[in-house]
Amino acid sequence: MNTAATSEELIIRTLGEMQQERCSSSDRPLDPGCLLERDAERSADRLGCAAVDFPVAVVLPAGGSGERMGLATPKQFCTILNRPLISYTIQAFERLSWIGTVVVVLAKENHDLMLNIVQKFNHTKVKVVHGGTTRHRSIFNGLQAFSSTTDSLTPKPKVVIIHDAVRPFVEEDVLLKITLAAKEQGASGAIRPLVSTVIATTSEGYLDHSLERAKYRASEMPQGFLYDIIFQAYQRVTYKRDLAAAEAIIKETLSMSACIIAGAEAEAVELAKTLQKNLNMMETDVIPCAKESNTEYLSKTQNFIHISTTASNFLGTLDMVKRFEDTDHTRLYPVVVVWVQLNMTKQSVDSQKTDELTAFRSLASEVIQGNVLLYGIQIDHTKVPEQWERSLERLTQITVALIRDRNAALTGQLLHA
């Protein structure tokens, strides 16, 4: 059974039943005031006015689509006794004099519908803002409505309450306690004892043990926060997530193509063709060497794979770097140069001359200042087919990883395939 959907249906059904019991039947849009215990309301509001001597605001995320309930209309806009559900939720906050502003965050396509509801049901404390692609982003958009201190309609609150737009049953004393606790502690929220059994599982998906329900509580809305704390928290998390997403997109875009530069040796040319075939996820071109005729490739590509059969040939990349500088090619995005040394002898990387490795690292340290990331890979040539295939596979994997990750910490390293 879908418990989430059942609870939401129960809210709507209960609201209708209470309405019929407490209020006289009418075709007019319902005044939510008749749902309240008026004496308790006045008492709580007076208590709130006395205790809350600071500005308080509410953010109501209302971007749900109603898919979980199988509704054609988003559930916040479902009509109960001639009044949309969201109007009841707004009124639950708006009726309290110590709450100043209610920000409703919803999808852009529902903007006009919400404005009509505000006007029709005389909601005087509501400001409508557009949501984002996620609930997290929508709440942040709602918080941003208060960030401009010049807007007199939405003054910056001391405490902000976040609540679900489809849950109109919220008691005044609960709101008061959450508001005061948030001011003193920085954050607060409603909790309830666990009813369902919570099971912990193993990494393989088997049942391990059940948690002791008496030790745990379920978190619920509403939740209260000092505005400055929650706004700064959302800023940091959102910016970090946005930057991480942007970095991933840029890296993926930059790794879509590569230019393979092969030396004159037949073995280097053959390796270039094989590597081009293995790099089937990239658009690759093979050119014989970085001569003047290849300036077009050097000015358009962000990734270069230079294959040579001698250790000293990495110095040929200096010419590439100079052309990058002349064309300002590395100004916006870093250029990756992977130098592949095809070792035709039995000499291992450990027995290479120290001065050659030192020169390679020195060159990598120099060119990184110009936004060029220089990496090295050594692959030992062998006539044993199985061993050669494994080496080619490792070479492909390492090359792809270096181009995609663009890790500056690995520049100047001579990796072994």
One Martini backbone bead per residue (centre of mass of N, CA, C, O) as a GRO file, in nm:
protein
  417
    1MET     BB    1   0.097   0.034   0.021
    2ASN     BB    2   0.052   0.381  -0.027
    3THR     BB    3   0.102   0.586   0.235
    4ALA     BB    4   0.137   0.868   0.118
    5ALA     BB    5  -0.125   0.876  -0.047
    6THR     BB    6  -0.321   0.809   0.184
    7SER     BB    7  -0.268   1.059   0.364
    8GLU     BB    8  -0.359   1.270   0.150
    9GLU     BB    9  -0.646   1.164   0.117
   10LEU     BB   10  -0.723   1.202   0.416
   11ILE     BB   11  -0.707   1.506   0.426
   12ILE     BB   12  -0.928   1.564   0.220
   13ARG     BB   13  -1.154   1.400   0.355
   14THR     BB   14  -1.151   1.534   0.634
   15LEU     BB   15  -1.210   1.819   0.543
   16GLY     BB   16  -1.491   1.755   0.429
   17GLU     BB   17  -1.620   1.641   0.691
   18MET     BB   18  -1.577   1.887   0.874
   19GLN     BB   19  -1.730   2.084   0.702
   20GLN     BB   20  -2.012   1.947   0.717
   21GLU     BB   21  -2.035   1.956   1.033
   22ARG     BB   22  -1.967   2.282   1.092
   23CYS     BB   23  -2.109   2.368   0.824
   24SER     BB   24  -2.304   2.509   0.618
   25SER     BB   25  -2.447   2.458   0.332
   26SER     BB   26  -2.283   2.573   0.025
   27ASP     BB   27  -2.184   2.735  -0.283
   28ARG     BB   28  -1.985   2.886  -0.144
   29PRO     BB   29  -1.698   2.975  -0.061
   30LEU     BB   30  -1.509   2.883   0.194
   31ASP     BB   31  -1.455   2.971   0.524
   32PRO     BB   32  -1.196   2.860   0.723
   33GLY     BB   33  -1.295   2.966   1.006
   34CYS     BB   34  -1.510   2.724   1.056
   35LEU     BB   35  -1.271   2.514   1.136
   36LEU     BB   36  -1.235   2.664   1.398
   37GLU     BB   37  -1.142   2.737   1.722
   38ARG     BB   38  -1.193   3.048   1.814
   39ASP     BB   39  -1.089   3.066   2.105
   40ALA     BB   40  -0.815   2.932   2.055
   41GLU     BB   41  -0.718   3.130   1.844
   42ARG     BB   42  -0.721   3.390   2.010
   43SER     BB   43  -0.534   3.287   2.231
   44ALA     BB   44  -0.287   3.217   2.051
   45ASP     BB   45  -0.254   3.495   1.919
   46ARG     BB   46  -0.205   3.654   2.176
   47LEU     BB   47   0.043   3.492   2.261
   48GLY     BB   48   0.207   3.549   2.005
   49CYS     BB   49   0.217   3.860   2.022
   50ALA     BB   50   0.373   3.856   2.297
   51ALA     BB   51   0.622   3.660   2.206
   52VAL     BB   52   0.632   3.781   1.904
   53ASP     BB   53   0.887   4.043   1.837
   54PHE     BB   54   0.926   3.926   1.538
   55PRO     BB   55   0.980   3.842   1.222
   56VAL     BB   56   0.756   3.630   1.024
   57ALA     BB   57   0.773   3.356   0.789
   58VAL     BB   58   0.659   3.175   0.488
   59VAL     BB   59   0.720   2.859   0.313
   60LEU     BB   60   0.545   2.718   0.018
   61PRO     BB   61   0.571   2.435  -0.141
   62ALA     BB   62   0.391   2.404  -0.484
   63GLY     BB   63   0.515   2.176  -0.721
   64GLY     BB   64   0.326   1.958  -0.745
   65SER     BB   65   0.156   1.712  -0.974
   66GLY     BB   66  -0.019   1.445  -0.861
   67GLU     BB   67   0.088   1.154  -0.940
   68ARG     BB   68   0.057   0.979  -0.678
   69MET     BB   69  -0.276   1.029  -0.694
   70GLY     BB   70  -0.381   1.042  -0.993
   71LEU     BB   71  -0.388   1.348  -1.088
   72ALA     BB   72  -0.455   1.603  -1.310
   73THR     BB   73  -0.445   1.780  -1.060
   74PRO     BB   74  -0.284   1.935  -0.846
   75LYS     BB   75  -0.346   1.896  -0.512
   76GLN     BB   76  -0.328   2.205  -0.429
   77PHE     BB   77  -0.584   2.257  -0.652
   78CYS     BB   78  -0.790   2.111  -0.519
   79THR     BB   79  -1.134   2.101  -0.465
   80ILE     BB   80  -1.291   2.195  -0.148
   81LEU     BB   81  -1.571   2.326  -0.120
   82ASN     BB   82  -1.490   2.565  -0.335
   83ARG     BB   83  -1.177   2.517  -0.239
   84PRO     BB   84  -0.856   2.524  -0.242
   85LEU     BB   85  -0.625   2.368  -0.058
   86ILE     BB   86  -0.410   2.601  -0.042
   87SER     BB   87  -0.598   2.806   0.096
   88TYR     BB   88  -0.606   2.667   0.372
   89THR     BB   89  -0.303   2.684   0.430
   90ILE     BB   90  -0.273   2.986   0.418
   91GLN     BB   91  -0.487   3.052   0.642
   92ALA     BB   92  -0.333   2.913   0.878
   93PHE     BB   93  -0.124   3.163   0.868
   94GLU     BB   94  -0.281   3.434   0.807
   95ARG     BB   95  -0.450   3.445   1.083
   96LEU     BB   96  -0.177   3.529   1.201
   97SER     BB   97  -0.050   3.830   1.304
   98TRP     BB   98   0.269   3.729   1.347
   99ILE     BB   99   0.246   3.674   1.040
  100GLY     BB  100   0.357   3.836   0.748
  101THR     BB  101   0.457   3.611   0.524
  102VAL     BB  102   0.355   3.420   0.222
  103VAL     BB  103   0.539   3.197   0.032
  104VAL     BB  104   0.468   3.080  -0.294
  105VAL     BB  105   0.592   2.785  -0.458
  106LEU     BB  106   0.582   2.748  -0.818
  107ALA     BB  107   0.499   2.685  -1.117
  108LYS     BB  108   0.483   2.884  -1.388
  109GLU     BB  109   0.204   2.762  -1.506
  110ASN     BB  110   0.058   2.847  -1.205
  111HIS     BB  111   0.055   3.154  -1.160
  112ASP     BB  112  -0.231   3.255  -1.244
  113LEU     BB  113  -0.390   3.064  -1.063
  114MET     BB  114  -0.279   3.179  -0.795
  115LEU     BB  115  -0.370   3.472  -0.832
  116ASN     BB  116  -0.673   3.402  -0.835
  117ILE     BB  117  -0.682   3.287  -0.550
  118VAL     BB  118  -0.587   3.536  -0.399
  119GLN     BB  119  -0.821   3.718  -0.495
  120LYS     BB  120  -1.078   3.544  -0.430
  121PHE     BB  121  -0.967   3.487  -0.107
  122ASN     BB  122  -0.817   3.729   0.022
  123HIS     BB  123  -0.501   3.725   0.014
  124THR     BB  124  -0.262   3.948   0.189
  125LYS     BB  125   0.035   3.770   0.242
  126VAL     BB  126   0.105   3.698  -0.057
  127LYS     BB  127   0.380   3.548  -0.242
  128VAL     BB  128   0.479   3.477  -0.577
  129VAL     BB  129   0.695   3.212  -0.685
  130HIS     BB  130   0.927   3.041  -0.862
  131GLY     BB  131   1.043   2.742  -0.918
  132GLY     BB  132   1.220   2.450  -0.954
  133THR     BB  133   1.338   2.128  -1.033
  134THR     BB  134   1.338   2.118  -0.719
  135ARG     BB  135   1.267   2.137  -0.393
  136HIS     BB  136   1.528   2.266  -0.309
  137ARG     BB  137   1.516   2.501  -0.516
  138SER     BB  138   1.238   2.614  -0.432
  139ILE     BB  139   1.310   2.697  -0.146
  140PHE     BB  140   1.535   2.889  -0.227
  141ASN     BB  141   1.352   3.079  -0.388
  142GLY     BB  142   1.182   3.158  -0.143
  143LEU     BB  143   1.417   3.281   0.025
  144GLN     BB  144   1.498   3.500  -0.192
  145ALA     BB  145   1.249   3.691  -0.148
  146PHE     BB  146   1.411   3.820   0.122
  147SER     BB  147   1.701   3.934   0.023
  148SER     BB  148   1.552   4.205  -0.039
  149THR     BB  149   1.542   4.495   0.158
  150THR     BB  150   1.370   4.688  -0.051
  151ASP     BB  151   1.124   4.503  -0.007
  152SER     BB  152   0.827   4.573   0.159
  153LEU     BB  153   0.658   4.302   0.104
  154THR     BB  154   0.946   4.130   0.184
  155PRO     BB  155   1.068   4.117   0.461
  156LYS     BB  156   1.309   4.030   0.662
  157PRO     BB  157   1.327   3.765   0.861
  158LYS     BB  158   1.402   3.594   1.149
  159VAL     BB  159   1.178   3.376   1.088
  160VAL     BB  160   1.129   3.062   0.912
  161ILE     BB  161   0.864   2.874   0.766
  162ILE     BB  162   0.834   2.531   0.663
  163HIS     BB  163   0.577   2.401   0.441
  164ASP     BB  164   0.315   2.221   0.326
  165ALA     BB  165   0.068   2.300   0.091
  166VAL     BB  166  -0.113   2.015   0.160
  167ARG     BB  167  -0.114   2.107   0.488
  168PRO     BB  168  -0.367   2.260   0.681
  169PHE     BB  169  -0.308   2.104   0.958
  170VAL     BB  170  -0.216   2.361   1.181
  171GLU     BB  171  -0.122   2.458   1.486
  172GLU     BB  172  -0.069   2.735   1.671
  173ASP     BB  173   0.109   2.619   1.903
  174VAL     BB  174   0.314   2.485   1.718
  175LEU     BB  175   0.410   2.738   1.571
  176LEU     BB  176   0.505   2.886   1.823
  177LYS     BB  177   0.715   2.681   1.924
  178ILE     BB  178   0.887   2.675   1.666
  179THR     BB  179   0.955   2.976   1.654
  180LEU     BB  180   1.093   3.006   1.934
  181ALA     BB  181   1.302   2.778   1.896
  182ALA     BB  182   1.441   2.897   1.646
  183LYS     BB  183   1.542   3.158   1.782
  184GLU     BB  184   1.717   3.006   2.003
  185GLN     BB  185   1.847   2.744   1.817
  186GLY     BB  186   1.793   2.795   1.478
  187ALA     BB  187   1.618   2.517   1.497
  188SER     BB  188   1.304   2.344   1.405
  189GLY     BB  189   1.051   2.075   1.472
  190ALA     BB  190   0.841   1.826   1.391
  191ILE     BB  191   0.746   1.532   1.578
  192ARG     BB  192   0.715   1.166   1.586
  193PRO     BB  193   0.642   0.867   1.650
  194LEU     BB  194   0.700   0.560   1.556
  195VAL     BB  195   0.501   0.316   1.377
  196SER     BB  196   0.677   0.185   1.196
  197THR     BB  197   0.883  -0.057   1.089
  198VAL     BB  198   1.241  -0.054   1.099
  199ILE     BB  199   1.474  -0.176   0.856
  200ALA     BB  200   1.778  -0.326   0.838
  201THR     BB  201   2.033  -0.380   0.592
  202THR     BB  202   2.230  -0.526   0.389
  203SER     BB  203   2.435  -0.503   0.111
  204GLU     BB  204   2.254  -0.749  -0.023
  205GLY     BB  205   1.936  -0.697   0.099
  206TYR     BB  206   1.909  -0.812   0.373
  207LEU     BB  207   1.778  -0.872   0.664
  208ASP     BB  208   1.889  -0.773   0.987
  209HIS     BB  209   1.732  -0.532   1.159
  210SER     BB  210   1.545  -0.370   1.401
  211LEU     BB  211   1.447  -0.082   1.522
  212GLU     BB  212   1.412   0.108   1.805
  213ARG     BB  213   1.144   0.312   1.820
  214ALA     BB  214   1.192   0.471   2.096
  215LYS     BB  215   1.469   0.618   1.975
  216TYR     BB  216   1.278   0.739   1.751
  217ARG     BB  217   1.194   0.993   1.501
  218ALA     BB  218   0.972   1.171   1.303
  219SER     BB  219   0.990   1.402   1.058
  220GLU     BB  220   0.816   1.718   1.025
  221MET     BB  221   0.585   1.934   0.942
  222PRO     BB  222   0.693   2.202   1.055
  223GLN     BB  223   0.975   2.430   1.000
  224GLY     BB  224   1.231   2.616   1.176
  225PHE     BB  225   1.428   2.925   1.110
  226LEU     BB  226   1.682   3.106   1.084
  227TYR     BB  227   1.724   3.285   0.813
  228ASP     BB  228   2.035   3.317   0.789
  229ILE     BB  229   2.098   3.014   0.815
  230ILE     BB  230   1.924   2.887   0.583
  231PHE     BB  231   2.026   3.066   0.353
  232GLN     BB  232   2.328   2.994   0.371
  233ALA     BB  233   2.293   2.690   0.338
  234TYR     BB  234   2.161   2.699   0.055
  235GLN     BB  235   2.384   2.849  -0.085
  236ARG     BB  236   2.612   2.643  -0.047
  237VAL     BB  237   2.478   2.389  -0.157
  238THR     BB  238   2.386   2.501  -0.431
  239TYR     BB  239   2.659   2.599  -0.539
  240LYS     BB  240   2.806   2.330  -0.520
  241ARG     BB  241   2.613   2.174  -0.702
  242ASP     BB  242   2.636   2.359  -0.948
  243LEU     BB  243   2.941   2.337  -0.983
  244ALA     BB  244   2.954   2.032  -1.014
  245ALA     BB  245   2.767   2.017  -1.259
  246ALA     BB  246   2.926   2.209  -1.441
  247GLU     BB  247   3.190   2.051  -1.438
  248ALA     BB  248   3.076   1.788  -1.560
  249ILE     BB  249   2.977   1.912  -1.826
  250ILE     BB  250   3.244   2.032  -1.924
  251LYS     BB  251   3.410   1.772  -1.921
  252GLU     BB  252   3.230   1.615  -2.115
  253THR     BB  253   3.255   1.813  -2.352
  254LEU     BB  254   3.576   1.814  -2.373
  255SER     BB  255   3.575   1.475  -2.414
  256MET     BB  256   3.461   1.436  -2.726
  257SER     BB  257   3.763   1.504  -2.828
  258ALA     BB  258   4.059   1.414  -3.037
  259CYS     BB  259   4.417   1.438  -3.106
  260ILE     BB  260   4.632   1.229  -3.294
  261ILE     BB  261   4.988   1.215  -3.268
  262ALA     BB  262   5.218   1.083  -3.493
  263GLY     BB  263   5.486   0.945  -3.563
  264ALA     BB  264   5.695   0.811  -3.816
  265GLU     BB  265   5.669   0.549  -3.704
  266ALA     BB  266   5.502   0.260  -3.760
  267GLU     BB  267   5.421   0.195  -3.466
  268ALA     BB  268   5.290   0.471  -3.403
  269VAL     BB  269   5.074   0.460  -3.626
  270GLU     BB  270   4.939   0.196  -3.534
  271LEU     BB  271   4.864   0.292  -3.249
  272ALA     BB  272   4.686   0.527  -3.337
  273LYS     BB  273   4.470   0.355  -3.481
  274THR     BB  274   4.392   0.181  -3.239
  275LEU     BB  275   4.315   0.411  -3.045
  276GLN     BB  276   4.093   0.528  -3.222
  277LYS     BB  277   3.914   0.275  -3.206
  278ASN     BB  278   3.891   0.262  -2.886
  279LEU     BB  279   3.786   0.576  -2.897
  280ASN     BB  280   3.457   0.562  -2.962
  281MET     BB  281   3.350   0.808  -2.765
  282MET     BB  282   3.524   0.969  -2.962
  283GLU     BB  283   3.638   1.231  -3.162
  284THR     BB  284   3.891   1.137  -3.396
  285ASP     BB  285   4.224   1.237  -3.504
  286VAL     BB  286   4.488   1.163  -3.736
  287ILE     BB  287   4.821   1.289  -3.726
  288PRO     BB  288   5.154   1.292  -3.798
  289CYS     BB  289   5.213   1.603  -3.708
  290ALA     BB  290   5.302   1.928  -3.564
  291LYS     BB  291   5.245   2.116  -3.807
  292GLU     BB  292   5.146   2.388  -3.979
  293SER     BB  293   4.906   2.225  -4.124
  294ASN     BB  294   4.780   2.169  -3.808
  295THR     BB  295   4.651   2.431  -3.684
  296GLU     BB  296   4.351   2.364  -3.678
  297TYR     BB  297   4.369   2.149  -3.452
  298LEU     BB  298   4.516   2.330  -3.236
  299SER     BB  299   4.260   2.548  -3.229
  300LYS     BB  300   4.005   2.326  -3.155
  301THR     BB  301   4.141   2.138  -2.958
  302GLN     BB  302   4.161   1.998  -2.610
  303ASN     BB  303   4.291   1.712  -2.711
  304PHE     BB  304   4.610   1.535  -2.684
  305ILE     BB  305   4.790   1.262  -2.856
  306HIS     BB  306   5.134   1.177  -2.815
  307ILE     BB  307   5.327   0.966  -3.024
  308SER     BB  308   5.625   0.789  -2.923
  309THR     BB  309   5.968   0.616  -2.920
  310THR     BB  310   6.098   0.851  -2.749
  311ALA     BB  311   6.177   1.026  -2.463
  312SER     BB  312   6.255   1.316  -2.606
  313ASN     BB  313   5.979   1.385  -2.770
  314PHE     BB  314   5.824   1.567  -2.560
  315LEU     BB  315   5.952   1.839  -2.659
  316GLY     BB  316   5.745   1.881  -2.898
  317THR     BB  317   5.522   2.023  -2.716
  318LEU     BB  318   5.631   2.310  -2.716
  319ASP     BB  319   5.513   2.394  -2.986
  320MET     BB  320   5.220   2.366  -2.901
  321VAL     BB  321   5.221   2.569  -2.668
  322LYS     BB  322   5.294   2.817  -2.838
  323ARG     BB  323   5.036   2.807  -3.008
  324PHE     BB  324   4.840   2.841  -2.777
  325GLU     BB  325   4.944   3.122  -2.700
  326ASP     BB  326   4.900   3.264  -2.977
  327THR     BB  327   4.571   3.177  -2.977
  328ASP     BB  328   4.438   3.159  -2.690
  329HIS     BB  329   4.333   2.851  -2.633
  330THR     BB  330   4.358   2.842  -2.289
  331ARG     BB  331   4.175   3.058  -2.155
  332LEU     BB  332   3.904   2.891  -2.086
  333TYR     BB  333   4.039   2.600  -2.133
  334PRO     BB  334   4.195   2.323  -2.076
  335VAL     BB  335   4.471   2.149  -2.205
  336VAL     BB  336   4.529   1.819  -2.316
  337VAL     BB  337   4.840   1.626  -2.283
  338VAL     BB  338   4.924   1.302  -2.408
  339TRP     BB  339   5.212   1.123  -2.356
  340VAL     BB  340   5.313   0.847  -2.563
  341GLN     BB  341   5.536   0.590  -2.483
  342LEU     BB  342   5.687   0.367  -2.704
  343ASN     BB  343   5.839   0.081  -2.594
  344MET     BB  344   6.088  -0.110  -2.784
  345THR     BB  345   6.212  -0.214  -2.527
  346LYS     BB  346   6.312  -0.359  -2.207
  347GLN     BB  347   6.289  -0.096  -2.082
  348SER     BB  348   6.205   0.049  -1.798
  349VAL     BB  349   6.091   0.310  -1.610
  350ASP     BB  350   6.307   0.275  -1.376
  351SER     BB  351   6.565   0.292  -1.596
  352GLN     BB  352   6.543   0.566  -1.653
  353LYS     BB  353   6.647   0.861  -1.686
  354THR     BB  354   6.632   1.107  -1.458
  355ASP     BB  355   6.652   1.361  -1.642
  356GLU     BB  356   6.402   1.298  -1.818
  357LEU     BB  357   6.188   1.300  -1.595
  358THR     BB  358   6.255   1.579  -1.489
  359ALA     BB  359   6.194   1.729  -1.754
  360PHE     BB  360   5.895   1.650  -1.770
  361ARG     BB  361   5.804   1.774  -1.501
  362SER     BB  362   5.900   2.059  -1.563
  363LEU     BB  363   5.720   2.104  -1.809
  364ALA     BB  364   5.448   2.059  -1.662
  365SER     BB  365   5.489   2.296  -1.458
  366GLU     BB  366   5.503   2.516  -1.678
  367VAL     BB  367   5.234   2.468  -1.858
  368ILE     BB  368   5.015   2.496  -1.631
  369GLN     BB  369   5.026   2.810  -1.629
  370GLY     BB  370   4.885   2.786  -1.937
  371ASN     BB  371   4.654   2.558  -1.921
  372VAL     BB  372   4.836   2.287  -1.933
  373LEU     BB  373   4.793   1.930  -1.937
  374LEU     BB  374   5.059   1.705  -1.858
  375TYR     BB  375   5.093   1.369  -1.963
  376GLY     BB  376   5.211   1.023  -1.897
  377ILE     BB  377   5.261   0.723  -2.107
  378GLN     BB  378   5.368   0.386  -2.083
  379ILE     BB  379   5.428   0.141  -2.350
  380ASP     BB  380   5.499  -0.192  -2.408
  381HIS     BB  381   5.628  -0.365  -2.655
  382THR     BB  382   5.465  -0.663  -2.796
  383LYS     BB  383   5.421  -1.001  -2.952
  384VAL     BB  384   5.211  -1.070  -2.741
  385PRO     BB  385   4.882  -1.060  -2.781
  386GLU     BB  386   4.758  -1.062  -2.493
  387GLN     BB  387   4.947  -0.847  -2.370
  388TRP     BB  388   4.888  -0.621  -2.579
  389GLU     BB  389   4.583  -0.598  -2.525
  390ARG     BB  390   4.606  -0.514  -2.228
  391SER     BB  391   4.773  -0.259  -2.279
  392LEU     BB  392   4.564  -0.118  -2.463
  393GLU     BB  393   4.337  -0.107  -2.255
  394ARG     BB  394   4.489   0.063  -2.044
  395LEU     BB  395   4.551   0.301  -2.226
  396THR     BB  396   4.260   0.380  -2.278
  397GLN     BB  397   4.166   0.420  -1.984
  398ILE     BB  398   4.374   0.634  -1.901
  399THR     BB  399   4.315   0.842  -2.119
  400VAL     BB  400   4.018   0.892  -2.050
  401ALA     BB  401   4.064   0.979  -1.755
  402LEU     BB  402   4.247   1.223  -1.808
  403ILE     BB  403   4.049   1.380  -1.994
  404ARG     BB  404   3.801   1.390  -1.798
  405ASP     BB  405   3.932   1.483  -1.517
  406ARG     BB  406   4.166   1.689  -1.514
  407ASN     BB  407   4.411   1.628  -1.316
  408ALA     BB  408   4.659   1.822  -1.180
  409ALA     BB  409   4.810   1.608  -0.990
  410LEU     BB  410   4.907   1.424  -1.260
  411THR     BB  411   5.106   1.602  -1.359
  412GLY     BB  412   5.418   1.464  -1.470
  413GLN     BB  413   5.329   1.177  -1.497
  414LEU     BB  414   5.443   0.831  -1.555
  415LEU     BB  415   5.253   0.603  -1.673
  416HIS     BB  416   5.152   0.250  -1.682
  417ALA     BB  417   5.026   0.008  -1.932
   0.00000   0.00000   0.00000
